[in-house]
Protein backbone atom coordinates (compact mmCIF):
# COMPACT_ATOMS: atom_id res chain seq x y z
CA UNK A 1 0.00 0.00 0.00
CA UNK A 2 1.52 3.28 -1.11
CA UNK A 3 1.30 6.07 1.45
CA UNK A 4 1.38 9.74 0.62
CA UNK A 5 2.21 12.54 3.04
CA UNK A 6 1.26 16.08 2.08
CA UNK A 7 2.36 19.39 3.53
CA UNK A 8 2.25 23.08 2.77
CA UNK A 9 -1.39 24.14 2.82
CA UNK A 10 -2.64 27.14 4.71
CA UNK A 11 -4.24 30.57 4.59
CA UNK A 12 -2.94 33.24 2.24
CA UNK A 13 -4.18 36.52 0.84
CA UNK A 14 -5.11 36.87 -2.79
CA UNK A 15 -2.00 37.37 -4.90
CA UNK A 16 0.14 35.38 -2.51
CA UNK A 17 1.96 32.10 -2.92
CA UNK A 18 2.01 28.66 -1.37
CA UNK A 19 4.01 25.54 -2.06
CA UNK A 20 2.53 22.09 -1.59
CA UNK A 21 4.70 19.02 -1.19
CA UNK A 22 3.89 15.35 -1.29
CA UNK A 23 6.18 12.46 -0.44
CA UNK A 24 5.37 8.88 -1.37
CA UNK A 25 6.51 5.96 0.70
CA UNK A 26 9.32 3.87 -0.65
CA UNK A 27 8.29 1.44 -3.33
CA UNK A 28 9.99 -0.78 -5.87
CA UNK A 29 7.49 0.25 -8.50
CA UNK A 30 7.80 3.24 -10.77
CA UNK A 31 5.37 6.02 -9.93
CA UNK A 32 3.80 6.54 -13.32
CA UNK A 33 2.00 9.81 -12.71
CA UNK A 34 2.20 12.15 -9.73
CA UNK A 35 -0.03 15.12 -9.39
CA UNK A 36 -2.49 17.28 -7.53
CA UNK A 37 -6.25 17.48 -7.52
CA UNK A 38 -8.51 19.83 -5.61
CA UNK A 39 -12.05 19.84 -4.35
CA UNK A 40 -13.99 22.90 -3.28
CA UNK A 41 -17.21 22.59 -1.24
CA UNK A 42 -20.07 21.52 -3.47
CA UNK A 43 -17.77 20.79 -6.39
CA UNK A 44 -16.32 17.65 -7.87
CA UNK A 45 -12.69 16.82 -7.43
CA UNK A 46 -10.74 18.21 -10.36
CA UNK A 47 -7.25 17.88 -11.73
CA UNK A 48 -4.93 20.76 -10.98
CA UNK A 49 -1.74 19.43 -12.53
CA UNK A 50 0.14 16.20 -12.95
CA UNK A 51 3.41 14.96 -14.35
CA UNK A 52 4.53 11.64 -15.76
CA UNK A 53 7.77 9.96 -14.79
CA UNK A 54 9.13 11.16 -18.12
CA UNK A 55 8.36 14.78 -17.34
CA UNK A 56 5.25 15.37 -19.40
CA UNK A 57 2.85 17.72 -17.62
CA UNK A 58 -0.87 18.32 -17.77
CA UNK A 59 -2.66 21.15 -16.01
CA UNK A 60 -6.02 22.83 -15.75
CA UNK A 61 -6.51 25.94 -17.83
CA UNK A 62 -7.45 27.88 -14.71
CA UNK A 63 -3.97 27.47 -13.20
CA UNK A 64 -1.74 27.74 -16.26
CA UNK A 65 0.80 30.49 -15.87
CA UNK A 66 0.30 30.56 -12.09
CA UNK A 67 0.98 27.04 -10.79
CA UNK A 68 4.05 24.94 -11.50
CA UNK A 69 4.37 21.24 -10.82
CA UNK A 70 7.68 19.50 -10.27
CA UNK A 71 8.75 16.05 -9.14
CA UNK A 72 11.86 14.28 -8.00
CA UNK A 73 11.79 10.69 -9.19
CA UNK A 74 14.68 9.66 -6.97
CA UNK A 75 12.91 10.92 -3.85
CA UNK A 76 9.35 10.06 -4.93
CA UNK A 77 8.19 13.60 -4.26
CA UNK A 78 5.95 15.98 -6.14
CA UNK A 79 5.56 19.69 -5.47
CA UNK A 80 3.10 22.32 -6.55
CA UNK A 81 4.24 25.93 -6.53
CA UNK A 82 1.17 28.14 -6.50
CA UNK A 83 1.60 31.82 -7.31
CA UNK A 84 -0.87 34.66 -7.84
CA UNK A 85 -3.45 32.79 -5.81
CA UNK A 86 -7.09 33.72 -6.17
CA UNK A 87 -10.05 33.18 -3.83
CA UNK A 88 -11.41 30.65 -6.33
CA UNK A 89 -8.33 28.50 -5.70
CA UNK A 90 -9.68 27.79 -2.22
CA UNK A 91 -10.12 24.03 -1.85
CA UNK A 92 -8.76 20.90 -0.30
CA UNK A 93 -5.79 19.81 -2.37
CA UNK A 94 -5.03 16.13 -2.76
CA UNK A 95 -1.85 14.49 -3.88
CA UNK A 96 -2.46 11.60 -6.27
CA UNK A 97 -0.11 8.95 -7.54
CA UNK A 98 -0.83 6.37 -10.22
CA UNK A 99 1.04 3.09 -10.04
CA UNK A 100 0.32 0.02 -12.15
CA UNK A 101 -3.15 1.27 -12.99
CA UNK A 102 -4.09 2.10 -9.41
CA UNK A 103 -4.53 5.61 -8.00
CA UNK A 104 -3.47 6.42 -4.46
CA UNK A 105 -4.60 9.55 -2.64
CA UNK A 106 -3.15 11.68 0.10
CA UNK A 107 -5.23 12.83 3.04
CA UNK A 108 -5.69 16.32 1.61
CA UNK A 109 -4.46 19.72 2.70
CA UNK A 110 -6.59 22.84 2.96
CA UNK A 111 -5.69 25.90 0.91
CA UNK A 112 -7.67 29.04 1.70
CA UNK A 113 -7.21 32.25 -0.25
CA UNK A 114 -8.77 35.35 1.26
CA UNK A 115 -9.84 38.31 -0.84
Buried (B, 14 or more C-beta within 10 A) or exposed (E): EBEBEBBBBEEBEEEBEBBBBBBBEEBEEEBBBBBBBBBBEEEEBEBBBBBBEEEEEEBBEEBEEBBBBBBEBEEBBBBBBBBEBBEEBBBBBBBBBBBEEEEBBBEBBEBBBEE
